[in-house]
Amino acid sequence: MDSTSENNIQKKHVSVLLHELVDAIKVYDSRQNIVVDATLWLAGHANKIIQKLNKWDIFIWFDADIRNLKLAKEILDKVNSDNKVKIILINSNFVNLRSELKKHNIEKITWIYYDLGISSVHVDEADRWFSFKQNWPLDMRFDATKWKTAADIVNSYTEGDLRKIFLEYAEEAACSKIAKKIVEKRKVKKFETTFDLIEALEEVNKHPKTKTRVFQALRIEVNNELEHIKSSINDAINLLEKNWIIFVISFHSLEDRIVKQIFKKETRDCICSDIICSCGHKKSLELLTKKPIIPTEAEIKENPRSRSAKARSAKKII
């Protein structure tokens, strides 16, 4: 990849809450730091973090999209040209956090962060197929090796199942009408492209937000995003060493709710409703953000896509 292409890619994907995340990372000279980037995208956060790390520290990155990893590796190889930090590249979804780290004989980590927003490249480049602004295959997979695409969903799910994902994953008020319209139209012709779906949506509601919400719901369903987030964050908490930190940036209320609920649960000694506790649960976290961190007005002006971002962090205490 030439320098012009690299610069264009970096301009397309602007890392959100970059300074807040990088400033939150504490690097200790007295021990080896093991930092995990659970959602590498194009290495915007990682670029700055690696510069903070000490010689022989380990930086581990996850990305289900092999193309993102290849592009990011070229960027990070320049930052780490002296091989100061040991970098481990893992082409896998972060839901496989525990099993993938075990392959590298890593049982504990000192820092982990998640950037749950999709990369701007996924939206802007035609062969990523995430946006509805151009006519391309109805795909939406982060990992192209997986079988289920957005087209598979709209062509095979029942009307009830479609209604459910549009309601639960997008809080779309017209979910019933949209599901009914999709089932009606696929009897005539299967959905193949983004514009096929847009045509159906516009027969129900032409508002751009409806399109955005429906495509969001499909992307979440295709990639099983919410269950993966829940599973991975719970694993991350178990993998963290005492006094070390988890930092999560989310971009819509469903993601933020999951993070908030997990952190709330893990900051309590009891999670049952019995008068005398019978659950045996012990709190494992100390909340570091009573209210979520949000972008400054200056960041939102520079990068409008950051406006919905919220970050929460917590420290392992046992």
C-alpha positions, 0 to 999 in steps of 0.5 A: 500500500503506498503512502497516498492510499494509507493517508486516504484510508486514515482520513476516512476512519477517524478514531473517536475519543482518541485522547480520552482513551490514550490518556486513560492507559497507565503504563508501568515500568516495573512489569510487562504490560499486556494490552488488548485492542479488541476492535482494531479497525484501522489502528487509530487508537493502537497507533498512539498506544503503542508509542506509550508502551515499553520495550518488551510489552505486548500489544494484541489486536483482534479484527474479524476483517482480514483486510482491516488487519492487513492495512492496519499492520502496515500502519503499525509496522511503521510505528513499531519499526524498531520492534520495541513492542511485541505485536500479536495479530489475531484474525478473529472476532473478539467473542473468541478472546479467551480461546485465542489468547490461550493459543498464545499462552496468555491467561491474564492481561493488563488493559483491554479496550473496545471501539464498538463502532463500525469502521468508516471504511466499511461504510464508505468503500463499495466492497464493504457493503454496509451503507445503503447510499449505493447499490451493492450486494446486500451483505453486511458481514464483518467476516466474509467467511461466515455464511449468513448475509443480510440478503439471507435474512430478508429472504428467509426470516419469518415476518415475526422474526423480521419485526422482532429484529427491527424493533429490538435492534433498531427500535423502529416504530414501523417494524411491523409494516416493514416486515410485512412489506419485505415478505410481500415483495420477496414473493415476487423477487428475492432481495439481492442489493441495497437498492432492492431493500431501499425500494421496499422501505420507501414504500413504507417510510421514506425517512432516512432514519428509518433506512439507517435503523433497518440497516443497523438492525440487519448488521447487528443480526448478521454479525450477532453483535450484541451477544458477542459484545456481552460474551467478550466483555464478561471474558475480558473482566475475568482475564484482567489482572487486579487493578487493571482496566477495561475501557469500552466505546459504544455508539448506540443505546443497545451497546451502551446498555449492555456495557452499563448492565455488566459493569453494574452487575460486577460492582455489586456483591449480591445480584439476587433478590433473596433477603439473605444472599444466596447467589454468592456473587462477589463484585469484581469491578470498581466503576471509573466513569459514573457518567459516560465520557462523551465527545467534546463539541470540538470533536463532534464538529471535526467528526460528526460520526462521533456524536453518538459515542459513549465511553465507560471504564472500570477497574478490576478489584479482585 
